Amino acid sequence: MSQLKLPGWEAVEKQWEAERVAASEKYHREWAASILRSMMERYPPTAEECDIMLSGIRLCRFVSHLECEKCNLACEDHTVGWLFQTKVCLKDYHALRRRLRLGK
């Protein structure tokens, strides 16, 4: 025997799911921001790292591990052949290179 659903119940369930996803994303953003703040306090960037960050490339230690898990560049060299003295976010590096190429 199956239970009958009230008319419009599917719309309510979809709304609840959308609210749950939005709350989860908000929690992740707040969590990542708090981790970033504590990392900046504990391990402040050096002068060379500040130059990298000012160019628009994040240091690996300041990127959320949840973001790294979704990235398809995880197995590549994050120093870009020792172009940088520290590990950087390759997604940011490639985006910056693309912007510079298109800007010329």
C-alpha positions in Angstrom: 0.0 0.0 0.0 1.5 3.4 -1.0 0.9 6.7 0.6 -0.7 9.4 -1.4 1.1 12.7 -1.6 -0.7 16.0 -1.2 -1.0 18.2 -4.2 2.0 20.6 -4.4 4.1 18.5 -2.1 6.8 18.0 -4.7 7.3 21.7 -4.9 7.7 21.9 -1.2 10.2 19.1 -1.2 12.2 20.9 -4.0 12.1 24.1 -2.0 13.5 22.3 1.1 16.2 20.7 -1.0 17.2 24.1 -2.5 17.3 25.7 1.0 19.4 22.8 2.3 21.9 23.2 -0.5 22.1 26.9 0.0 22.6 26.5 3.7 25.4 23.9 3.0 27.1 26.3 0.6 26.9 29.2 3.1 28.3 27.0 5.8 31.2 26.0 3.6 32.0 29.6 2.6 32.0 30.7 6.2 34.1 27.7 7.2 36.6 28.3 4.4 36.9 32.0 5.3 37.6 31.2 9.0 40.2 28.6 8.0 41.8 31.2 5.7 41.9 33.8 8.4 43.6 31.4 10.9 46.1 30.3 8.2 47.0 33.9 7.4 47.6 34.5 11.2 49.6 31.4 11.8 51.6 31.2 8.5 51.7 34.7 7.1 53.0 34.9 3.5 56.5 36.0 2.8 57.3 39.0 0.5 57.7 36.7 -2.5 54.4 35.0 -1.7 52.7 38.4 -1.4 53.8 39.3 -4.9 52.3 36.0 -6.2 49.1 36.7 -4.3 48.9 40.3 -5.6 49.1 38.9 -9.2 45.8 37.0 -8.5 47.2 33.5 -7.8 46.4 31.9 -4.4 48.9 29.9 -2.5 48.0 26.2 -2.1 47.9 26.5 1.7 45.2 29.2 1.4 42.9 27.1 -0.9 40.1 25.0 0.7 40.8 21.2 0.5 37.2 20.8 -0.7 38.0 23.0 -3.7 41.2 21.0 -4.4 39.3 17.7 -4.3 37.1 18.8 -7.2 40.0 20.2 -9.3 41.3 18.1 -12.2 44.8 19.6 -11.9 45.6 17.9 -8.6 48.2 15.6 -10.0 50.3 18.3 -11.7 53.3 20.2 -10.5 52.0 23.1 -8.3 55.3 24.9 -8.5 55.0 25.2 -12.3 58.5 23.8 -12.9 59.9 25.9 -10.0 58.6 29.1 -11.6 57.3 29.7 -8.1 59.2 28.9 -4.9 56.0 27.7 -3.2 53.0 25.7 -4.3 50.3 27.7 -6.0 46.7 27.1 -7.2 47.1 25.9 -10.8 43.5 26.9 -11.5 44.3 30.5 -10.6 47.6 30.4 -12.5 46.0 29.1 -15.7 43.1 31.6 -15.5 45.6 34.4 -15.1 47.6 33.2 -18.1 44.4 33.0 -20.1 43.4 36.5 -19.2 46.8 37.9 -20.1 46.8 36.1 -23.4 43.3 37.5 -24.2 44.2 41.0 -23.0 47.1 41.3 -25.5 
